[in-house]
């Protein structure tokens, strides 16, 4: 159960019984239902000219510690992910044929549809094609950078929203996007030896019980208790000596 880095585009396989699939064979995703799988994403960047657009700021706020956690499978048996530490516009990550592969969206996937993306809200498209997993390095990703002004930067297109008199920009990602998905082991099992089970039934260990006794009688009571024990031992010793002498 060591952490496993998975080949680009292949589904993480975390169960020991199917671990050999992680070296390159694509898996359905069913094998790792119980695994704790999560992904980090780095490199989502709008071109410099549009980096201060609203969505450009959302992308820049993504940290290396933000993780998208596997929540289940879509209808095509691909895993989908959710992050609660990023802006909602990139909260969900799942595969969509209409989006050209895995994408990041404000919209939760519709798990009953053949294509889980049923809205128009798509922020980042990895262009991962038919890959079973978002894991990998994606060089052709496109971004919705949001509303801005001026001429579109190289690799960008501008579109006017006439009803709001605003222009939004869609751009090629400035560089590559790296998605790293890892499998982590479950929490280690609690010791199941007999004395641990007995202690768990009472909720108290031997040390805890001793602590309760000492706390109850105090230091003076402890001295008296020890004195009584010593006195009893002396009385028993004297009685045995008299018996030996009599015999």
N, C-alpha and C positions, 0 to 999 in steps of 0.2 A: 504493500500500500504506500508506495512512494508517489510524490507528485509527478505526473506525466505530462510532458509537452507533446502536443499532437501535431502531426504533419498537416500542412496547409490544406484547408478545405475538407478535412476528414473529421467525422464525428468522434469526440472523445469516448473511449471505452474504458471504464474504470473497474469493472468486475474482473477478478483474477481469472475466471474461467474463459473470458474472451479477450484477455489482455493482448494476445498476439495480433488482434485486429488493429491495434493502435500504431503498428509499424507501417501501415499503408493501406490496408483493406478498409473500404468504406463500410460502416455499420448502420443499422436501421435506427439506432438510438434506444431501442427497447432494453438493451443489455445494461444500461446504466441508469435505470429508473431511480435507484436508491442512492446514486452517487451525488456528491456535492460538487457540482461543476459550475465554474464561473469564468468570466472573461474580463480582461482589461482592454482598453482601446487607446491607442496613441496615434497622433499625427493628423487629426481632423483639423484642417486649417483652410480658411478661405484665402484667396489671393490678397496680398497686402492692401490693394486699393479698396477692398470691401471687408476688411478684417474687423472694422468697427461697426458694421451693420449688425442689427440685433442678433441674428443667428450666429454671426461670426463671433460675437461675445460669448454666446452660449457654448460654442465649441471650445473656445480658449479656456473656459472655466472647468473643463473636464480634467481631472487629476489622475495621476498614475494609480492612486489608491481607490478610485471609483471602480466598482465591479458590477457587471451584469450577470445576474444569477439565473441559472436554468430553472424554468417554471413548469416545463412539460413539453409535449409534442403537438405540432400542428397536424392537420388532416393528412399531410403528405409524409408524416413520420419524421419530420425535421424538428430539432429542438428550438424552442424560443426562449428568450431571456428578458429579464426586467432589472432595471436599476432604480433604486429609490433615492440615490444620493446626487443625481444629476438633474438638470433642468427637464421638465416634463416633455419638451419637444424631442428629446432623444431617450426617452424612458424605455421604450420597447425595441427589441432587436429580433427580427424573424425573417424568414424567407418568403419572397413573393415573386412569382413569375413576372408579374406586371412591373415590378421594381427592378427586374434584371438580376435578382439574387437576394442576398441578405441586405436589409436596410434598417435604419433607425427611424423610429416614428413616434409621434405623440399618441397614435391610435393603437389600442390593444388589439392583438390578432384575433380574428374570428375563427375559432377552432373547428367550426362546423363547415366551413367553406373550403373548396379545393385550393383557392388562393386566399390566404389568411388576411391579406390587405384589402379592405373593402371601402376605404375612405380615400381622400386626396392628400392626407397629411404624411409627407415623407420628407425627412430632413437630410439624411445621408444615405446614399446608395453605394454599396461596396462594389457593385458589378461583379459579384462572385459567381454568376451563372448558376449551374446546377449543383454547386458544392453542397455537401451534406451538412457543413458546419461553417460558421463565420471565421473560424480560426485561420490565420494566415496573414500574408502581406498583400495588400490590394493596391495596385498602381493606377487603376482607371476609375477610381471612385469619383462621384459627383456630389455636390452639396447645394442645398438651398441656403443661400447666404442672407436672404431677407431683403428688406427695403433699403434702398440707398439712392444716391444721386450721382450724376455724371456718366461718362462713357464707361461701358463695361470693360473690365480688365481682360487681358488676353486669356482665352480659355473660358470666358463667361458670356452669357447671353442675358439681355435685359427684356423684361416684359412689363407692360403697363397695365395696372389695375384701374380701368377707367372709372369704375364706380367710386373709387377712393382717391383717384388722381395720385397714385403712388407707383413707383417702379420697383420691381423685385428682380433679384439677380440669381441665376443658377450658374455654378462654376465647377470646373474640374478642380479636384482637391489639389492644394499646393504641396505636392510630395506624395509619399505613400502613407497608407493607413495600416497600422499593425494591430491585429486582434490576436490576443494570446489567451487561449482557453486552457484551463488546468483542471485536473481531477484531484480532489483531496480526500483523504481517508475519513471514515466516520470517527466519532469520539471513541477513545480506547475503552474496552469493557471494564466494568468494575470487578475487582477480585471476587471470586465465587467460592473461596475456601470456607470451611465450616464456621470458624470463629468470626469471620466478617459477617456471615449471614446471621449468626446469633446476635452480634452487636447491632446489626441493622434492625432486628426485631424490637429491641429495647430502645434503639435510638441513642444509646450511650456506650462509650468504650470504657475499658477498665480504668484508664487514666482519668476519664471524666467522672466516673463514680468516686474514685479516690479523692478527686478535687472537691466534689460535693461534700464528702464526709469531713475532710479537713476544714473546709470553709464553714461547716456547721458547728464543729466543736471548738474551733479557735486554738490558739497556741497553748493557753493555760489548760484547756481540756485535754490537749494532746499530752502534755506533761503528766497530768493525773492518770491518764490511760496507761502510759508507759510505766508509771510507778506501780500501778495495780498489777500489771503483768509481771514486773520484776518481783514484787512481794509474793505473788502466787507461786512463782518458780522457787523462791527461797523456802516457802512453807512446804512445798512438795519435796524439796531436797532434804529438809530436816526430818520429815516423816520417813523417808526411805532410809536415812541414816539410823533412826531409832529402831526400825524393823531389822536392819542388819545386826545391830548391837544385841537385840533381844534374842536373835537366832544363834 
